[in-house]
Amino acid sequence: MSERSEPGAEYPGHGAGGTPGTPPDNGGQDGPPAGQGGFGQGGFPAPPAPPTGPPPAFGPPPAFAAGPAAGPPAVPPAGPPAGPSAGAPAVPPAEADGAREALGALRAEVAKAVVGQDAVVTGLVIALLCRGHVLLEGVPGVAKTLLVKTLSAALSLDFRRVQFTPDLMPGDVTGSLVYDAKTSEFEFREGPVFTNLLLADEINRTPPKTQAALLEAMEERQVSVEGRARALPEPFIVAATQNPVEYEGTYQLPEAQLDRFLLKLTVPLPARDQEIAVLERHALGFDPRDLSRIRAVATIEDLDAGRAAVSRVHVGPEVLGYIVDIARATRQSPSLQLGVSPRGGTALLAGARAWAWLSGRSYVTPDDVKALARPALRHRIQLRPEAELEGATADGLIDAILASVPVPR
């Protein structure tokens, strides 16, 4: 792993329970209390009618948390894959299981440097499987940067870091033409965006012009300089961190750029026992800048096999309709001035398929959709000012919409 980064220490703070999101109705969890929600076993579960609570907690799926499932994943009762998964390349079961095992080992490896944050690691793995990008939001000092650096080391990915500042120029991100006195010609010097995993640190501390320099790279996976398009390496993922907008010196990301992120993960402050564990590590000499202990437990080949397996995950028409109904309900909500676009629906679908595969299944259930609803949609909706004054939150409104949309049977 190679790295380009500004010098400076990073403090390994950690999230409470490893679960992003802080809705007031659930003690800061991205779902119900422990013991509620989850996935059906052995086939398409009979969903509750109607749902009365928040969605399943966004954390590691059962198979991802416990390692690979014994034997091949269960198959849906409805027959072969259809719809969006039809025609996808087949993956040998042993290869798919090996990829799931390798990606599952990432959690334990990242935990060597970061206490907790299992849910954030899961979200980053889902984004990699879906070829998407992730926005990490949290106050300074909760290990957002350290987590991404550790994940890149555990995945053997080329890594670059850009510290976004008010004076950062677009060419500092994408690269620029530099005059070579020896040849009397201009040559292109690649910017840090030419990497596998780009950490855009504190992206909301730089003006919109520089933020916009990432748009083409994130969406088109190429950079255009002086009229010439240059392809970016594969895989390519942007993990952007930001501080909450109420902090001074920040620029709110525009809707067009927010929509480019597959998931938005909230990194909360640590629980008391986790914060004690952080201090214990530092008392024993832990250095967050030294990642030599992190082993490469997964490879790009594992990631490619996982992507191919995810593309084969079956999605029934009733689940597709459920996703569309959720998206349409956000556009009709009187509390929202901006609902989920069709792109948001495709992001929710992609995330649900990856979640199902990590859970050891070859088909998507409505619970998979619920589990990804908050991280996939929370940054794609805008509350009306009057709703914000009344204390409404994006997560709370998503929960209310999930409770109002009929679950397919």
C-alpha positions, 0 to 999 in steps of 0.5 A: 500500500502506498500513501500520500498524506499530510503529516500529523497525528490522528486520534483513534476515537470510536463509535458507540456500538459500531452503529452509525446514526443518532435518531432521537427515537432509538438512542443513537442507533441505526435501527431498533434495539438489540434483539429486534429486526434482522434477517429471515432464515431458510427462505423468504421470510413472512414480513410483519404486517404492517411494520410498526418500528424502525428498520433493522439495525445497520451493522454487520450482516450475520454471515459477515459478522460470524465468517462464512456460512457453512455450505453454499448460500440458500436459494430463493424459492422463486427459481433462477435469477431474473430482472437486473441479475439476469445474464451476470457472470457465474461465480463458482460457489467455492470462489464466492465463499472464499471471497466472503470469508476474506472480506469478513476477515476485514473486520477483525483486522481493522479492529487492531487499529480501531475499536468498534465501528463494525457498521462503518467497515461493513458500509465501506465493504458494501460500497466497494462491492457496489463500485460506490462511494461513501460519505463519513460524517462525524465530529473531529477525532472519531477515527474517520481517517484512521479507519479508512487508512486501515481498511486500505492496508487490510485490502492491499489497495493503493491509497492516497489522502487529500486534506481539503482546505479553503485554498485547495485548487481543483488541479491539486486533486485531479492533476495538471500539465507541468512544463518539462524544461528538458523536453520543452513540452508539457507533461501530465502529472497525475493527482492523488485521484489516480488511486484505488482508495481516495480519502477526501478528508474534510471535504466540506472545508474546501469551496464548491469549485474544488469539491466539484473537481471530484464529480467527474472522477466519482461518476465517470471514473475518469479525469479530463484535463485540457480536453483529454480524458484519462481513466482512473484505476480499478477499483476506485472508491472515494471515502470522503469525511466531513464535519457536521455543517454546524461547525465553523468554516464548512461549506455544505455539499451541493445536492448533485455531489451528495447524490454521487455517494452510495452511502452516508455513514454517521460516525458517533462518539464512543461509548464509555467502555470503548473510550476506555479501550482507546486510552488503554491502547494509547497507554500501551504505546499505540501509534495511529500512524504506524499500521505495520501490524495490519495484514493484507487479509483480502485482495482485489481478486477477492473483491472482483469475485465478490462483485461478480457474486453480488451481481448474481443475487436474485431480486424479485419484482415485489422487492423492486416495487417495494424500493420504488414505493419507498422512493415515491413516498419520499417525494410525496412527504409534506415534510420534505422539499426534496425526495429520493431520485431514481438514482437513489433507488438504484443505490438502495437496490445495489446496497441491498444486494451486497448486504444479502450476499454478505449475509450468505443469501442469494436473494434480496428480502424486504429486510435487506432493503430496510437495513440499507434505507437509512445510509442509502437515503439519508443524504438524498432527502431535504427537510423543509425548514418548518419540519426542522424547526419541529425537530424532525430528522432525516433518519426519523422521516425515513423510519416513518416512511418505512412504517407507512409503505406496505411490505411485500408478502 
